Amino acid sequence: MTIVGNSALAAAMPYDASKLYGKNVLNFLELIMDKEGKLKLNMADDLVKGCCVTHGGEVVNEKVKNWAV
């Protein structure tokens, strides 16, 4: 049996993890910002709503709301 693979997998993983994390952050920022770079929160989007803790002076995150009571 011959196993073929990357012998330096541990050295390559941080690069890939950093690249994936960076791409996720970029995608999220594109979701919550308009073309001019201004914040636009679409509270109908589950991802945006789940990430927000407060909006308009109120606690909007259900988990935080239940914990704070």
N, C-alpha and C positions, 0 to 999 in steps of 0.2 A: 504494500500500500504506500502510495506517495501522497503527501498532503502539500498542496501548493497554496501559499498565502503570504501575506506581508509579515516578514519577521520583525519589523519595527512598528507593529500595530500600536503599542503604547505611546510611541513618539508621534504618530500621525493623528491620534484621537484628539488631542487638544486643539489642533488646527481645525479639524472638522467640526468640533463642538463650538468653537468660537465663531466659525463661519455660519453655522446654523443659528446660533443665538443672535448674531448680528442681523441675519436675514429676518428672523422673527421680530426683532425690535423695529426694523425698517418697515415691515409690513404693518405692524401695529400703528406706527406713527403715521403712515399713509392713510390708515383707516380713520384716525381721529383728527387729521389736519386737512385743510383745503389746499388748493394749488399755491396760494399766497403764503402758506405757512401759518395761517390762523387756526386756532382750535375750533373744531366743529364736532360736537359730541352728538351722535345719533343714538339717543337712549332707547330706540327700538331694537338696536343691534344687541344681541345677547352678550357678545364679547365686551363691548363698550360698557354696557350696563353692569356686567359682573365685575369689571375692573374699577368702576367708580365707587368711591366711598360716600362722597358728598356731591351734591349738585344743587345750585340755587339756594344755598343756605340750609338744606335739609340732608339728613342721612338717607341715602337711596339704596345702599347695599343691604339686602335683607339679613345676611349673616351678622353684619355689624349692628344693625338695628336690634336684632334679637339678643345679641350679646350685651349691648349697652343698657338694656332695660333691667 
